[in-house]
Amino acid sequence: MKKINPVSVLKPKYDFQNKEKIILRDFLALERTRMSNERTFLAYLRTSLYMLLGGIAFLQLRDFENIRWMGYVAIGLAVVLIVTGIVRFYVLKQGMKNHYTEALDALDDPK
């Protein structure tokens, strides 16, 4: 059975190489993508915190011992969500790093 690396699944499928000078429109698109990446990370963080709070609430219920397992599942999902959010954030951030460098160099170049 073939083992799948979880980080490789999250990497972009295409290795894009820019061969043209980046204009203002392209630079603004990179900024929008960066902000979108941050917003998505914050959504993962918010969701994982709510799952953590829900899991703790299920564990605190004294009269419902038979659904205590749901608390552990919710806490486990919270951990999975935050790890997934962090990995996705940094994979996209690294993928955009070379494009930002090119964009800033192109804007600074007076040609």
KOLGU-4560 file (N, C-alpha, C; in nm, 3 decimals, padded with zeros to 5 digits):
<recs>
<n_xx: 00.084 n_yy: -00.118 n_zz: 00.000 ca_xx: 00.000 ca_yy: 00.000 ca_zz: 00.000 c_xx: 00.088 c_yy: 00.125 c_zz: 00.000 mol: A seq: 1 type: MET>
<n_xx: 00.057 n_yy: 00.220 n_zz: -00.085 ca_xx: 00.136 ca_yy: 00.342 ca_zz: -00.100 c_xx: 00.107 c_yy: 00.439 c_zz: 00.014 mol: A seq: 2 type: LYS>
<n_xx: 00.214 n_yy: 00.486 n_zz: 00.080 ca_xx: 00.198 ca_yy: 00.583 ca_zz: 00.188 c_xx: 00.189 c_yy: 00.723 c_zz: 00.127 mol: A seq: 3 type: LYS>
<n_xx: 00.098 n_yy: 00.802 n_zz: 00.181 ca_xx: 00.078 ca_yy: 00.938 ca_zz: 00.133 c_xx: 00.128 c_yy: 01.035 c_zz: 00.240 mol: A seq: 4 type: ILE>
<n_xx: 00.213 n_yy: 01.125 n_zz: 00.199 ca_xx: 00.262 ca_yy: 01.229 ca_zz: 00.288 c_xx: 00.156 c_yy: 01.338 c_zz: 00.299 mol: A seq: 5 type: ASN>
<n_xx: 00.105 n_yy: 01.368 n_zz: 00.421 ca_xx: -00.002 ca_yy: 01.467 ca_zz: 00.434 c_xx: 00.037 c_yy: 01.606 c_zz: 00.387 mol: A seq: 6 type: PRO>
<n_xx: 00.164 n_yy: 01.643 n_zz: 00.400 ca_xx: 00.206 ca_yy: 01.776 ca_zz: 00.357 c_xx: 00.204 c_yy: 01.784 c_zz: 00.204 mol: A seq: 7 type: VAL>
<n_xx: 00.238 n_yy: 01.675 n_zz: 00.136 ca_xx: 00.239 ca_yy: 01.678 ca_zz: -00.010 c_xx: 00.099 c_yy: 01.692 c_zz: -00.067 mol: A seq: 8 type: SER>
<n_xx: -00.001 n_yy: 01.648 n_zz: 00.005 ca_xx: -00.139 ca_yy: 01.662 ca_zz: -00.040 c_xx: -00.182 c_yy: 01.808 c_zz: -00.039 mol: A seq: 9 type: VAL>
<n_xx: -00.128 n_yy: 01.886 n_zz: 00.054 ca_xx: -00.168 ca_yy: 02.025 ca_zz: 00.070 c_xx: -00.088 c_yy: 02.120 c_zz: -00.018 mol: A seq: 10 type: LEU>
<n_xx: 00.020 n_yy: 02.072 n_zz: -00.080 ca_xx: 00.101 ca_yy: 02.160 ca_zz: -00.164 c_xx: 00.029 c_yy: 02.192 c_zz: -00.294 mol: A seq: 11 type: LYS>
<n_xx: 00.056 n_yy: 02.309 n_zz: -00.351 ca_xx: -00.005 ca_yy: 02.343 ca_zz: -00.480 c_xx: 00.038 c_yy: 02.244 c_zz: -00.588 mol: A seq: 12 type: PRO>
<n_xx: -00.052 n_yy: 02.220 n_zz: -00.682 ca_xx: -00.026 ca_yy: 02.122 ca_zz: -00.787 c_xx: 00.067 c_yy: 02.175 c_zz: -00.895 mol: A seq: 13 type: LYS>
<n_xx: 00.073 n_yy: 02.305 n_zz: -00.913 ca_xx: 00.152 ca_yy: 02.364 ca_zz: -01.020 c_xx: 00.266 c_yy: 02.446 c_zz: -00.963 mol: A seq: 14 type: TYR>
<n_xx: 00.382 n_yy: 02.434 n_zz: -01.023 ca_xx: 00.497 ca_yy: 02.515 ca_zz: -00.986 c_xx: 00.506 c_yy: 02.629 c_zz: -01.086 mol: A seq: 15 type: ASP>
<n_xx: 00.442 n_yy: 02.739 n_zz: -01.057 ca_xx: 00.433 ca_yy: 02.851 ca_zz: -01.149 c_xx: 00.560 c_yy: 02.934 c_zz: -01.143 mol: A seq: 16 type: PHE>
<n_xx: 00.616 n_yy: 02.963 n_zz: -01.259 ca_xx: 00.732 ca_yy: 03.050 ca_zz: -01.269 c_xx: 00.694 c_yy: 03.172 c_zz: -01.351 mol: A seq: 17 type: GLN>
<n_xx: 00.707 n_yy: 03.288 n_zz: -01.292 ca_xx: 00.672 ca_yy: 03.411 ca_zz: -01.360 c_xx: 00.789 c_yy: 03.456 c_zz: -01.448 mol: A seq: 18 type: ASN>
<n_xx: 00.760 n_yy: 03.481 n_zz: -01.576 ca_xx: 00.865 ca_yy: 03.524 ca_zz: -01.669 c_xx: 00.846 c_yy: 03.669 c_zz: -01.713 mol: A seq: 19 type: LYS>
<n_xx: 00.741 n_yy: 03.733 n_zz: -01.669 ca_xx: 00.714 ca_yy: 03.871 ca_zz: -01.707 c_xx: 00.727 c_yy: 03.962 c_zz: -01.586 mol: A seq: 20 type: GLU>
<n_xx: 00.741 n_yy: 04.090 n_zz: -01.616 ca_xx: 00.747 ca_yy: 04.189 ca_zz: -01.508 c_xx: 00.610 c_yy: 04.197 c_zz: -01.439 mol: A seq: 21 type: LYS>
<n_xx: 00.613 n_yy: 04.201 n_zz: -01.308 ca_xx: 00.488 ca_yy: 04.207 ca_zz: -01.232 c_xx: 00.442 c_yy: 04.353 c_zz: -01.227 mol: A seq: 22 type: ILE>
<n_xx: 00.317 n_yy: 04.374 n_zz: -01.267 ca_xx: 00.261 ca_yy: 04.509 ca_zz: -01.266 c_xx: 00.179 c_yy: 04.527 c_zz: -01.138 mol: A seq: 23 type: ILE>
<n_xx: 00.127 n_yy: 04.645 n_zz: -01.119 ca_xx: 00.054 ca_yy: 04.677 ca_zz: -00.997 c_xx: -00.065 c_yy: 04.584 c_zz: -00.975 mol: A seq: 24 type: LEU>
<n_xx: -00.136 n_yy: 04.551 n_zz: -01.083 ca_xx: -00.252 ca_yy: 04.462 ca_zz: -01.071 c_xx: -00.212 c_yy: 04.326 c_zz: -01.014 mol: A seq: 25 type: ARG>
<n_xx: -00.098 n_yy: 04.275 n_zz: -01.060 ca_xx: -00.050 ca_yy: 04.146 ca_zz: -01.010 c_xx: -00.007 c_yy: 04.156 c_zz: -00.864 mol: A seq: 26 type: ASP>
<n_xx: 00.058 n_yy: 04.266 n_zz: -00.830 ca_xx: 00.100 ca_yy: 04.286 ca_zz: -00.691 c_xx: -00.022 c_yy: 04.293 c_zz: -00.599 mol: A seq: 27 type: PHE>
<n_xx: -00.127 n_yy: 04.362 n_zz: -00.642 ca_xx: -00.249 ca_yy: 04.369 ca_zz: -00.561 c_xx: -00.316 c_yy: 04.233 c_zz: -00.548 mol: A seq: 28 type: LEU>
<n_xx: -00.309 n_yy: 04.152 n_zz: -00.654 ca_xx: -00.364 ca_yy: 04.016 ca_zz: -00.647 c_xx: -00.287 c_yy: 03.933 c_zz: -00.545 mol: A seq: 29 type: ALA>
<n_xx: -00.155 n_yy: 03.950 n_zz: -00.539 ca_xx: -00.076 ca_yy: 03.881 ca_zz: -00.438 c_xx: -00.115 c_yy: 03.926 c_zz: -00.297 mol: A seq: 30 type: LEU>
<n_xx: -00.139 n_yy: 04.054 n_zz: -00.280 ca_xx: -00.182 ca_yy: 04.105 ca_zz: -00.149 c_xx: -00.317 c_yy: 04.046 c_zz: -00.108 mol: A seq: 31 type: GLU>
<n_xx: -00.411 n_yy: 04.041 n_zz: -00.203 ca_xx: -00.542 ca_yy: 03.981 ca_zz: -00.174 c_xx: -00.528 c_yy: 03.834 c_zz: -00.137 mol: A seq: 32 type: ARG>
<n_xx: -00.440 n_yy: 03.763 n_zz: -00.204 ca_xx: -00.418 ca_yy: 03.622 ca_zz: -00.174 c_xx: -00.357 c_yy: 03.606 c_zz: -00.035 mol: A seq: 33 type: THR>
<n_xx: -00.263 n_yy: 03.693 n_zz: -00.001 ca_xx: -00.202 ca_yy: 03.688 ca_zz: 00.132 c_xx: -00.306 c_yy: 03.712 c_zz: 00.242 mol: A seq: 34 type: ARG>
<n_xx: -00.390 n_yy: 03.813 n_zz: 00.221 ca_xx: -00.494 ca_yy: 03.843 ca_zz: 00.320 c_xx: -00.597 c_yy: 03.731 c_zz: 00.328 mol: A seq: 35 type: MET>
<n_xx: -00.627 n_yy: 03.671 n_zz: 00.214 ca_xx: -00.719 ca_yy: 03.558 ca_zz: 00.212 c_xx: -00.661 c_yy: 03.439 c_zz: 00.289 mol: A seq: 36 type: SER>
<n_xx: -00.532 n_yy: 03.417 n_zz: 00.274 ca_xx: -00.465 ca_yy: 03.310 ca_zz: 00.347 c_xx: -00.473 c_yy: 03.334 c_zz: 00.497 mol: A seq: 37 type: ASN>
<n_xx: -00.452 n_yy: 03.457 n_zz: 00.540 ca_xx: -00.462 ca_yy: 03.490 ca_zz: 00.682 c_xx: -00.604 c_yy: 03.473 c_zz: 00.734 mol: A seq: 38 type: GLU>
<n_xx: -00.701 n_yy: 03.516 n_zz: 00.653 ca_xx: -00.841 ca_yy: 03.503 ca_zz: 00.693 c_xx: -00.881 c_yy: 03.356 c_zz: 00.706 mol: A seq: 39 type: ARG>
<n_xx: -00.832 n_yy: 03.272 n_zz: 00.615 ca_xx: -00.862 ca_yy: 03.130 ca_zz: 00.621 c_xx: -00.799 c_yy: 03.067 c_zz: 00.744 mol: A seq: 40 type: THR>
<n_xx: -00.677 n_yy: 03.106 n_zz: 00.776 ca_xx: -00.612 ca_yy: 03.055 ca_zz: 00.897 c_xx: -00.692 c_yy: 03.093 c_zz: 01.021 mol: A seq: 41 type: PHE>
<n_xx: -00.738 n_yy: 03.218 n_zz: 01.026 ca_xx: -00.817 ca_yy: 03.261 ca_zz: 01.142 c_xx: -00.949 c_yy: 03.185 c_zz: 01.151 mol: A seq: 42 type: LEU>
<n_xx: -01.007 n_yy: 03.148 n_zz: 01.038 ca_xx: -01.130 ca_yy: 03.068 ca_zz: 01.039 c_xx: -01.101 c_yy: 02.928 c_zz: 01.096 mol: A seq: 43 type: ALA>
<n_xx: -00.988 n_yy: 02.868 n_zz: 01.057 ca_xx: -00.949 ca_yy: 02.740 ca_zz: 01.116 c_xx: -00.928 c_yy: 02.753 c_zz: 01.266 mol: A seq: 44 type: TYR>
<n_xx: -00.863 n_yy: 02.860 n_zz: 01.307 ca_xx: -00.838 ca_yy: 02.882 ca_zz: 01.449 c_xx: -00.969 c_yy: 02.899 c_zz: 01.526 mol: A seq: 45 type: LEU>
<n_xx: -01.058 n_yy: 02.980 n_zz: 01.473 ca_xx: -01.187 ca_yy: 03.002 ca_zz: 01.539 c_xx: -01.266 c_yy: 02.872 c_zz: 01.551 mol: A seq: 46 type: ARG>
<n_xx: -01.271 n_yy: 02.795 n_zz: 01.444 ca_xx: -01.345 ca_yy: 02.669 ca_zz: 01.445 c_xx: -01.286 c_yy: 02.572 c_zz: 01.545 mol: A seq: 47 type: THR>
<n_xx: -01.153 n_yy: 02.565 n_zz: 01.550 ca_xx: -01.090 ca_yy: 02.472 ca_zz: 01.644 c_xx: -01.115 c_yy: 02.515 c_zz: 01.788 mol: A seq: 48 type: SER>
<n_xx: -01.117 n_yy: 02.646 n_zz: 01.814 ca_xx: -01.145 ca_yy: 02.691 ca_zz: 01.950 c_xx: -01.288 c_yy: 02.659 c_zz: 01.991 mol: A seq: 49 type: LEU>
<n_xx: -01.383 n_yy: 02.674 n_zz: 01.898 ca_xx: -01.521 ca_yy: 02.638 ca_zz: 01.930 c_xx: -01.536 c_yy: 02.488 c_zz: 01.953 mol: A seq: 50 type: TYR>
<n_xx: -01.462 n_yy: 02.408 n_zz: 01.875 ca_xx: -01.466 ca_yy: 02.263 ca_zz: 01.896 c_xx: -01.406 c_yy: 02.228 c_zz: 02.031 mol: A seq: 51 type: MET>
<n_xx: -01.299 n_yy: 02.295 n_zz: 02.069 ca_xx: -01.237 ca_yy: 02.272 ca_zz: 02.199 c_xx: -01.333 c_yy: 02.308 c_zz: 02.312 mol: A seq: 52 type: LEU>
<n_xx: -01.399 n_yy: 02.423 n_zz: 02.300 ca_xx: -01.496 ca_yy: 02.464 ca_zz: 02.403 c_xx: -01.613 c_yy: 02.366 c_zz: 02.411 mol: A seq: 53 type: LEU>
<n_xx: -01.661 n_yy: 02.321 n_zz: 02.295 ca_xx: -01.768 ca_yy: 02.223 ca_zz: 02.294 c_xx: -01.726 c_yy: 02.092 c_zz: 02.358 mol: A seq: 54 type: GLY>
<n_xx: -01.604 n_yy: 02.049 n_zz: 02.329 ca_xx: -01.553 ca_yy: 01.925 ca_zz: 02.390 c_xx: -01.541 c_yy: 01.937 c_zz: 02.540 mol: A seq: 55 type: GLY>
<n_xx: -01.491 n_yy: 02.050 n_zz: 02.587 ca_xx: -01.481 ca_yy: 02.071 ca_zz: 02.732 c_xx: -01.619 c_yy: 02.074 c_zz: 02.795 mol: A seq: 56 type: ILE>
<n_xx: -01.715 n_yy: 02.135 n_zz: 02.727 ca_xx: -01.852 ca_yy: 02.139 ca_zz: 02.780 c_xx: -01.910 c_yy: 01.999 c_zz: 02.792 mol: A seq: 57 type: ALA>
<n_xx: -01.887 n_yy: 01.913 n_zz: 02.690 ca_xx: -01.936 ca_yy: 01.775 ca_zz: 02.698 c_xx: -01.870 c_yy: 01.699 c_zz: 02.813 mol: A seq: 58 type: PHE>
<n_xx: -01.743 n_yy: 01.725 n_zz: 02.837 ca_xx: -01.675 ca_yy: 01.657 ca_zz: 02.947 c_xx: -01.723 c_yy: 01.705 c_zz: 03.083 mol: A seq: 59 type: LEU>
<n_xx: -01.777 n_yy: 01.826 n_zz: 03.092 ca_xx: -01.824 ca_yy: 01.879 ca_zz: 03.219 c_xx: -01.964 c_yy: 01.834 c_zz: 03.258 mol: A seq: 60 type: GLN>
<n_xx: -02.037 n_yy: 01.775 n_zz: 03.163 ca_xx: -02.173 ca_yy: 01.730 ca_zz: 03.193 c_xx: -02.171 c_yy: 01.611 c_zz: 03.287 mol: A seq: 61 type: LEU>
<n_xx: -02.233 n_yy: 01.625 n_zz: 03.402 ca_xx: -02.232 ca_yy: 01.518 ca_zz: 03.503 c_xx: -02.346 c_yy: 01.418 c_zz: 03.482 mol: A seq: 62 type: ARG>
<n_xx: -02.460 n_yy: 01.463 n_zz: 03.433 ca_xx: -02.575 ca_yy: 01.374 ca_zz: 03.420 c_xx: -02.573 c_yy: 01.291 c_zz: 03.292 mol: A seq: 63 type: ASP>
<n_xx: -02.484 n_yy: 01.321 n_zz: 03.202 ca_xx: -02.479 ca_yy: 01.253 ca_zz: 03.073 c_xx: -02.344 c_yy: 01.184 c_zz: 03.053 mol: A seq: 64 type: PHE>
<n_xx: -02.313 n_yy: 01.086 n_zz: 03.137 ca_xx: -02.184 ca_yy: 01.016 ca_zz: 03.129 c_xx: -02.173 c_yy: 00.933 c_zz: 03.001 mol: A seq: 65 type: GLU>
<n_xx: -02.287 n_yy: 00.891 n_zz: 02.942 ca_xx: -02.281 ca_yy: 00.806 ca_zz: 02.822 c_xx: -02.244 c_yy: 00.883 c_zz: 02.695 mol: A seq: 66 type: ASN>
<n_xx: -02.246 n_yy: 01.015 n_zz: 02.696 ca_xx: -02.204 ca_yy: 01.091 ca_zz: 02.577 c_xx: -02.073 c_yy: 01.165 c_zz: 02.602 mol: A seq: 67 type: ILE>
<n_xx: -02.001 n_yy: 01.121 n_zz: 02.703 ca_xx: -01.873 ca_yy: 01.183 ca_zz: 02.735 c_xx: -01.773 c_yy: 01.166 c_zz: 02.619 mol: A seq: 68 type: ARG>
<n_xx: -01.788 n_yy: 01.058 n_zz: 02.545 ca_xx: -01.699 ca_yy: 01.032 ca_zz: 02.431 c_xx: -01.704 c_yy: 01.144 c_zz: 02.327 mol: A seq: 69 type: TRP>
<n_xx: -01.821 n_yy: 01.209 n_zz: 02.318 ca_xx: -01.832 ca_yy: 01.319 ca_zz: 02.221 c_xx: -01.737 c_yy: 01.434 c_zz: 02.255 mol: A seq: 70 type: MET>
<n_xx: -01.712 n_yy: 01.454 n_zz: 02.383 ca_xx: -01.618 ca_yy: 01.556 ca_zz: 02.425 c_xx: -01.477 c_yy: 01.525 c_zz: 02.379 mol: A seq: 71 type: GLY>
<n_xx: -01.438 n_yy: 01.399 n_zz: 02.393 ca_xx: -01.305 ca_yy: 01.360 ca_zz: 02.347 c_xx: -01.292 c_yy: 01.370 c_zz: 02.195 mol: A seq: 72 type: TYR>
<n_xx: -01.397 n_yy: 01.334 n_zz: 02.123 ca_xx: -01.396 ca_yy: 01.346 ca_zz: 01.977 c_xx: -01.384 c_yy: 01.493 c_zz: 01.936 mol: A seq: 73 type: VAL>
<n_xx: -01.459 n_yy: 01.581 n_zz: 02.003 ca_xx: -01.454 ca_yy: 01.724 ca_zz: 01.971 c_xx: -01.316 c_yy: 01.783 c_zz: 01.999 mol: A seq: 74 type: ALA>
<n_xx: -01.254 n_yy: 01.742 n_zz: 02.108 ca_xx: -01.119 ca_yy: 01.792 ca_zz: 02.140 c_xx: -01.019 c_yy: 01.739 c_zz: 02.037 mol: A seq: 75 type: ILE>
<n_xx: -01.033 n_yy: 01.614 n_zz: 01.998 ca_xx: -00.946 ca_yy: 01.558 ca_zz: 01.894 c_xx: -00.962 c_yy: 01.631 c_zz: 01.762 mol: A seq: 76 type: GLY>
<n_xx: -01.086 n_yy: 01.662 n_zz: 01.725 ca_xx: -01.111 ca_yy: 01.736 ca_zz: 01.602 c_xx: -01.054 c_yy: 01.878 c_zz: 01.609 mol: A seq: 77 type: LEU>
<n_xx: -01.059 n_yy: 01.937 n_zz: 01.727 ca_xx: -01.002 ca_yy: 02.071 ca_zz: 01.744 c_xx: -00.852 c_yy: 02.069 c_zz: 01.717 mol: A seq: 78 type: ALA>
<n_xx: -00.784 n_yy: 01.967 n_zz: 01.766 ca_xx: -00.640 ca_yy: 01.955 ca_zz: 01.743 c_xx: -00.612 c_yy: 01.934 c_zz: 01.594 mol: A seq: 79 type: VAL>
<n_xx: -00.690 n_yy: 01.846 n_zz: 01.530 ca_xx: -00.672 ca_yy: 01.821 ca_zz: 01.387 c_xx: -00.695 c_yy: 01.948 c_zz: 01.306 mol: A seq: 80 type: VAL>
<n_xx: -00.799 n_yy: 02.024 n_zz: 01.340 ca_xx: -00.828 ca_yy: 02.147 ca_zz: 01.268 c_xx: -00.717 c_yy: 02.250 c_zz: 01.281 mol: A seq: 81 type: LEU>
<n_xx: -00.665 n_yy: 02.268 n_zz: 01.400 ca_xx: -00.562 ca_yy: 02.371 ca_zz: 01.416 c_xx: -00.433 c_yy: 02.329 c_zz: 01.346 mol: A seq: 82 type: ILE>
<n_xx: -00.399 n_yy: 02.201 n_zz: 01.351 ca_xx: -00.278 ca_yy: 02.154 ca_zz: 01.281 c_xx: -00.296 c_yy: 02.170 c_zz: 01.130 mol: A seq: 83 type: VAL>
<n_xx: -00.413 n_yy: 02.135 n_zz: 01.078 ca_xx: -00.440 ca_yy: 02.150 ca_zz: 00.936 c_xx: -00.433 c_yy: 02.297 c_zz: 00.895 mol: A seq: 84 type: THR>
<n_xx: -00.490 n_yy: 02.384 n_zz: 00.976 ca_xx: -00.485 ca_yy: 02.528 ca_zz: 00.946 c_xx: -00.344 c_yy: 02.582 c_zz: 00.944 mol: A seq: 85 type: GLY>
<n_xx: -00.262 n_yy: 02.541 n_zz: 01.040 ca_xx: -00.124 ca_yy: 02.589 ca_zz: 01.045 c_xx: -00.045 c_yy: 02.539 c_zz: 00.925 mol: A seq: 86 type: ILE>
<n_xx: -00.061 n_yy: 02.410 n_zz: 00.892 ca_xx: 00.013 ca_yy: 02.354 ca_zz: 00.779 c_xx: -00.028 c_yy: 02.422 c_zz: 00.649 mol: A seq: 87 type: VAL>
<n_xx: -00.158 n_yy: 02.439 n_zz: 00.628 ca_xx: -00.204 ca_yy: 02.505 ca_zz: 00.505 c_xx: -00.156 c_yy: 02.649 c_zz: 00.496 mol: A seq: 88 type: ARG>
<n_xx: -00.158 n_yy: 02.719 n_zz: 00.607 ca_xx: -00.112 ca_yy: 02.857 ca_zz: 00.610 c_xx: 00.034 c_yy: 02.867 c_zz: 00.567 mol: A seq: 89 type: PHE>
<n_xx: 00.119 n_yy: 02.784 n_zz: 00.626 ca_xx: 00.261 ca_yy: 02.793 ca_zz: 00.595 c_xx: 00.296 c_yy: 02.738 c_zz: 00.457 mol: A seq: 90 type: TYR>
<n_xx: 00.222 n_yy: 02.639 n_zz: 00.409 ca_xx: 00.248 ca_yy: 02.589 ca_zz: 00.273 c_xx: 00.218 c_yy: 02.697 c_zz: 00.171 mol: A seq: 91 type: VAL>
<n_xx: 00.105 n_yy: 02.766 n_zz: 00.185 ca_xx: 00.073 ca_yy: 02.873 ca_zz: 00.091 c_xx: 00.166 c_yy: 02.993 c_zz: 00.108 mol: A seq: 92 type: LEU>
<n_xx: 00.203 n_yy: 03.021 n_zz: 00.232 ca_xx: 00.294 ca_yy: 03.132 ca_zz: 00.257 c_xx: 00.429 c_yy: 03.106 c_zz: 00.190 mol: A seq: 93 type: LYS>
<n_xx: 00.480 n_yy: 02.985 n_zz: 00.201 ca_xx: 00.607 ca_yy: 02.952 ca_zz: 00.136 c_xx: 00.593 c_yy: 02.954 c_zz: -00.016 mol: A seq: 94 type: GLN>
<n_xx: 00.478 n_yy: 02.910 n_zz: -00.067 ca_xx: 00.456 ca_yy: 02.912 ca_zz: -00.211 c_xx: 00.451 c_yy: 03.051 c_zz: -00.268 mol: A seq: 95 type: GLY>
<n_xx: 00.406 n_yy: 03.146 n_zz: -00.189 ca_xx: 00.395 ca_yy: 03.284 ca_zz: -00.236 c_xx: 00.522 c_yy: 03.364 c_zz: -00.208 mol: A seq: 96 type: MET>
<n_xx: 00.611 n_yy: 03.310 n_zz: -00.128 ca_xx: 00.728 ca_yy: 03.387 ca_zz: -00.087 c_xx: 00.813 c_yy: 03.430 c_zz: -00.207 mol: A seq: 97 type: LYS>
<n_xx: 00.836 n_yy: 03.342 n_zz: -00.301 ca_xx: 00.918 ca_yy: 03.379 ca_zz: -00.416 c_xx: 00.845 c_yy: 03.480 c_zz: -00.505 mol: A seq: 98 type: ASN>
<n_xx: 00.712 n_yy: 03.472 n_zz: -00.513 ca_xx: 00.637 ca_yy: 03.569 ca_zz: -00.592 c_xx: 00.640 c_yy: 03.708 c_zz: -00.529 mol: A seq: 99 type: HIS>
<n_xx: 00.636 n_yy: 03.714 n_zz: -00.396 ca_xx: 00.648 ca_yy: 03.842 ca_zz: -00.328 c_xx: 00.785 c_yy: 03.903 c_zz: -00.352 mol: A seq: 100 type: TYR>
<n_xx: 00.889 n_yy: 03.822 n_zz: -00.346 ca_xx: 01.023 ca_yy: 03.873 ca_zz: -00.369 c_xx: 01.035 c_yy: 03.930 c_zz: -00.509 mol: A seq: 101 type: THR>
<n_xx: 00.982 n_yy: 03.857 n_zz: -00.607 ca_xx: 00.984 ca_yy: 03.905 ca_zz: -00.745 c_xx: 00.902 c_yy: 04.033 c_zz: -00.759 mol: A seq: 102 type: GLU>
<n_xx: 00.788 n_yy: 04.037 n_zz: -00.693 ca_xx: 00.701 ca_yy: 04.156 ca_zz: -00.704 c_xx: 00.767 c_yy: 04.278 c_zz: -00.643 mol: A seq: 103 type: ALA>
<n_xx: 00.828 n_yy: 04.261 n_zz: -00.527 ca_xx: 00.894 ca_yy: 04.375 ca_zz: -00.463 c_xx: 01.017 c_yy: 04.419 c_zz: -00.543 mol: A seq: 104 type: LEU>
<n_xx: 01.090 n_yy: 04.323 n_zz: -00.597 ca_xx: 01.205 ca_yy: 04.359 ca_zz: -00.681 c_xx: 01.159 c_yy: 04.433 c_zz: -00.807 mol: A seq: 105 type: ASP>
<n_xx: 01.047 n_yy: 04.387 n_zz: -00.864 ca_xx: 00.998 ca_yy: 04.452 ca_zz: -00.986 c_xx: 00.949 c_yy: 04.593 c_zz: -00.959 mol: A seq: 106 type: ALA>
<n_xx: 00.889 n_yy: 04.617 n_zz: -00.841 ca_xx: 00.842 ca_yy: 04.751 ca_zz: -00.809 c_xx: 00.958 c_yy: 04.844 c_zz: -00.777 mol: A seq: 107 type: LEU>
<n_xx: 01.064 n_yy: 04.790 n_zz: -00.719 ca_xx: 01.180 ca_yy: 04.873 ca_zz: -00.685 c_xx: 01.268 c_yy: 04.902 c_zz: -00.806 mol: A seq: 108 type: ASP>
<n_xx: 01.259 n_yy: 04.819 n_zz: -00.910 ca_xx: 01.343 ca_yy: 04.834 ca_zz: -01.028 c_xx: 01.291 c_yy: 04.951 c_zz: -01.112 mol: A seq: 109 type: ASP>
<n_xx: 01.370 n_yy: 05.054 n_zz: -01.139 ca_xx: 01.320 ca_yy: 05.172 ca_zz: -01.211 c_xx: 01.314 c_yy: 05.156 c_zz: -01.361 mol: A seq: 110 type: PRO>
<n_xx: 01.336 n_yy: 05.037 n_zz: -01.416 ca_xx: 01.335 ca_yy: 05.019 ca_zz: -01.563 c_xx: 01.207 c_yy: 05.061 c_zz: -01.627 mol: A seq: 111 type: LYS>
</recs>
